[in-house]
Amino acid sequence: MTRENRLPTRIYKAYFFDLDGTVYLGDEPLPGAAATIQALKDAGALVRYLSNNPTRTSSEYADKLTGLGIPTVAGDVITTIQTTIWWLKNNRPNAVVFPIAERPLIDALQQAGFRISDDASQIDVVIASYDRTFTYAKLQTAFDALWVNKRAILIQTNPDRYCPFPGGRGEPDAAAITAAIEACTGVKCSANMGKPSPLLLQAALDGTGIAFEDCLMTGDRLATDIQMAIDAGIDAAVVFTGETKSSDMTDEYAGVYRLNSLVKLALK
């Protein structure tokens, strides 16, 4: 079998999917996605959807997928919001946090029992996120917590430099917030919760009892979806329905499955 049509040869215990460009494109499901995902579920596989976006809740994604003909509950969708909560519980369970973020992450932190404060002398963790309400005052608080008091660490929800919009537009994403904080404090980010970090996969698998070798990650972006899988040591499949084209597949990705769409993913 050639690299151009290299396809999976078995059913995995768990399947992870990127969303936009993989399962749907904008507000339209991609051809065969709904039927393929249902076939995987019917075969007994666990299906989870992964997103770097910390400004939308799992429930919002679940409602969108269900509306596109892919029945989904909130627990099926793991975003960097869940990964951040999971990481904090495992690494800084009693931390006072200062999220430079929008309501979905702030609400999730409060619901998880974390104390949120803008008192720099009390802050243990500064969280840089996608925040369209970012202000100089927030930057000052982060500066005081990290550089003046030297007690806090810096983490980020996702490393994206910008969030792309249809038509070629976009807006600054979490990496811009992280860069501003790092520039003025000299403190480097300690942990990244989003693709290509394997932390997102680890959080998604937590409690399932499924090993990485029994999983397949499918996405349309080599630098995020596929690199995350490679770094985690799990199998990966790239679809050519989004950002990546077949001509982008260099020798570095020789072991990655190649799919024109999700249709070829489910085995009969």
C-alpha positions in Angstrom: 0.0 0.0 0.0 1.4 3.4 -1.0 1.8 6.3 1.3 -0.9 8.2 -0.7 -3.6 5.8 0.3 -2.3 4.4 3.6 -5.4 3.5 5.6 -6.0 2.1 9.1 -6.3 -1.7 9.2 -8.0 -2.2 12.6 -10.7 -0.7 14.8 -9.2 1.2 17.8 -10.7 1.3 21.2 -10.8 5.1 21.2 -10.9 7.7 18.4 -10.1 11.4 18.9 -11.2 13.9 16.4 -10.4 17.5 15.6 -13.5 19.4 14.7 -13.4 22.2 12.1 -11.8 20.9 8.9 -12.1 17.3 10.1 -15.7 16.6 11.1 -17.3 19.8 9.8 -16.3 22.8 7.8 -17.8 26.0 9.2 -21.4 25.2 9.7 -21.6 22.2 7.3 -20.8 18.5 8.2 -18.1 17.1 5.9 -19.3 14.2 3.6 -19.5 10.9 5.4 -18.5 12.2 8.8 -21.8 11.5 10.6 -22.1 7.9 9.2 -18.4 7.1 9.9 -18.6 8.3 13.5 -21.7 6.4 14.1 -20.1 3.2 12.6 -17.2 3.6 15.0 -19.6 3.9 17.9 -21.6 0.9 16.7 -18.3 -1.0 16.7 -17.9 -0.2 20.4 -15.3 2.5 20.1 -15.0 5.5 22.4 -15.3 8.7 20.4 -14.1 12.1 21.7 -13.7 15.5 20.1 -10.8 17.8 21.0 -10.6 21.5 20.7 -8.0 24.2 21.6 -10.7 26.8 21.9 -11.3 28.0 25.5 -14.0 30.5 24.6 -16.7 27.9 23.9 -18.1 25.3 26.3 -18.3 21.6 25.6 -22.1 21.9 25.7 -22.0 24.5 22.8 -19.9 22.1 20.7 -22.1 19.2 21.6 -25.2 21.1 20.5 -23.5 22.1 17.2 -22.5 18.5 16.4 -26.0 17.2 17.3 -27.5 19.8 15.0 -25.2 18.6 12.2 -26.6 15.0 12.6 -23.8 13.7 14.9 -25.5 13.0 18.3 -23.1 14.3 21.0 -23.2 15.0 24.7 -21.0 17.5 26.5 -18.8 14.8 28.0 -17.8 13.8 24.5 -16.0 17.1 23.9 -12.7 17.9 25.6 -11.5 21.5 25.3 -8.6 23.2 26.8 -11.0 24.3 29.6 -11.3 20.8 30.8 -7.5 20.2 30.3 -6.7 23.2 32.4 -9.0 22.1 35.2 -7.6 18.5 35.0 -4.0 19.8 35.1 -4.6 22.1 38.1 -6.3 19.4 40.1 -3.3 17.1 39.5 -0.5 19.6 39.9 -1.8 22.7 41.9 -5.0 21.5 43.6 -5.1 24.2 46.2 -3.9 27.1 43.9 -5.3 30.6 43.9 -5.6 31.4 40.2 -5.7 34.5 38.1 -7.2 33.7 34.7 -6.7 36.1 31.9 -9.6 34.6 30.1 -13.3 34.8 29.0 -16.3 33.6 30.9 -16.3 29.8 30.0 -12.9 29.2 31.6 -13.6 31.5 34.6 -17.0 29.8 35.2 -15.4 26.3 34.9 -12.6 27.2 37.4 -15.2 28.5 39.9 -17.4 25.4 39.5 -14.3 23.2 40.1 -13.7 25.0 43.4 -10.7 27.0 42.5 -10.3 30.4 44.2 -9.9 33.2 41.7 -8.2 36.4 42.8 -6.6 39.6 41.3 -4.6 40.1 44.5 -1.0 39.5 43.2 0.2 38.7 46.7 -2.2 35.7 46.8 -2.0 34.4 43.2 -0.3 31.0 42.7 -1.0 30.4 39.0 -1.5 33.0 36.2 -3.5 31.5 33.3 -3.0 33.1 29.9 -5.9 32.3 27.6 -7.8 33.6 24.6 -9.2 36.8 26.0 -10.9 39.5 24.0 -11.3 41.6 27.1 -7.5 41.7 27.8 -6.4 45.0 29.4 -3.3 46.7 30.7 -4.7 46.2 34.2 -4.7 42.4 33.7 -1.2 42.5 32.4 -0.2 44.5 35.5 -1.7 42.0 37.9 0.2 39.2 36.1 3.4 41.2 36.2 3.0 41.8 40.0 2.2 38.1 40.7 5.0 36.7 38.6 7.8 39.3 38.8 7.2 41.5 41.8 6.0 38.8 44.3 7.8 36.0 42.5 5.4 33.4 43.8 3.3 32.5 40.8 3.8 30.3 37.8 2.5 30.9 34.3 0.5 28.4 32.2 -1.5 28.8 29.0 -4.7 27.2 27.7 -3.4 26.9 24.1 -0.4 28.0 22.1 -2.3 29.4 19.0 -1.0 32.7 17.8 -4.3 33.7 16.2 -7.8 32.3 15.7 -8.6 32.1 11.9 -11.9 33.3 10.6 -13.6 32.5 7.2 -12.4 34.8 4.4 -8.8 35.0 5.7 -9.5 37.2 8.7 -8.4 36.3 12.3 -7.7 37.7 15.7 -5.0 37.3 18.3 -5.3 34.2 20.4 -3.8 33.0 23.7 -0.1 33.0 22.5 -0.4 36.8 22.2 -1.4 37.1 25.8 1.4 34.7 26.9 4.0 36.6 24.9 3.0 39.9 26.5 3.4 38.4 30.0 6.7 36.7 29.2 8.1 39.8 27.6 7.5 42.0 30.7 8.3 39.4 33.4 11.0 37.2 31.9 9.0 34.3 33.2 8.5 31.4 30.8 5.2 29.5 30.5 5.4 26.3 32.5 2.7 24.3 30.8 0.6 24.4 27.7 -2.9 22.7 27.8 -3.6 22.7 24.1 -2.5 21.0 20.9 0.2 20.0 20.1 0.7 19.3 23.8 -0.1 15.6 24.7 -1.8 17.0 27.9 -5.0 17.4 25.9 -5.0 13.7 25.0 -4.0 12.6 28.6 -7.0 14.6 30.0 -9.3 13.1 27.4 -8.2 9.6 28.3 -8.2 10.1 32.1 -10.5 7.5 33.8 -11.2 5.5 30.6 -8.6 2.8 31.2 -7.7 2.9 27.6 -4.0 2.9 26.7 -2.4 5.2 24.1 -1.6 2.3 21.8 -5.3 1.6 21.4 -6.1 5.1 20.2 -6.2 7.0 16.9 -6.1 10.8 16.6 -7.6 12.2 13.4 -7.2 15.9 12.3 -6.5 18.2 9.4 -3.5 20.1 10.8 0.0 18.6 10.9 1.5 21.1 13.4 -1.2 20.6 16.0 -3.5 17.6 15.6 -0.9 15.2 14.1 2.1 16.5 16.0 0.2 16.0 19.3 -0.4 12.4 18.4 3.2 11.9 17.3 4.5 13.4 20.6 2.1 11.3 22.6 3.2 8.1 20.7 -0.3 7.3 19.4 -1.4 6.5 15.9 -2.5 9.4 13.7 -4.6 10.0 10.6 -4.6 13.2 8.6 -7.6 14.2 6.5 -7.3 16.3 3.4 -10.6 18.1 4.0 -9.1 21.1 5.9 -5.7 22.8 6.1 -3.4 19.9 5.0 -2.9 18.8 1.4 -1.3 15.6 0.2 1.7 17.6 -1.0 2.4 18.6 2.6 3.1 15.0 3.6 6.9 14.9 4.0 9.0 11.9 5.2 8.5 13.2 8.7 4.9 12.0 8.5 5.6 8.6 6.8 3.8 6.7 9.6 0.6 8.8 9.5 -2.5 7.4 7.8 -3.9 9.5 4.9 -7.6 10.0 4.3 -9.3 12.0 1.7 -12.2 12.2 4.2 -13.4 10.4 7.3 -15.3 7.9 5.1 -12.3 5.5 4.9 -11.8 5.4 8.6 -14.5 2.9 9.6 -13.7 -0.7 8.6 -16.5 -3.0 7.5 
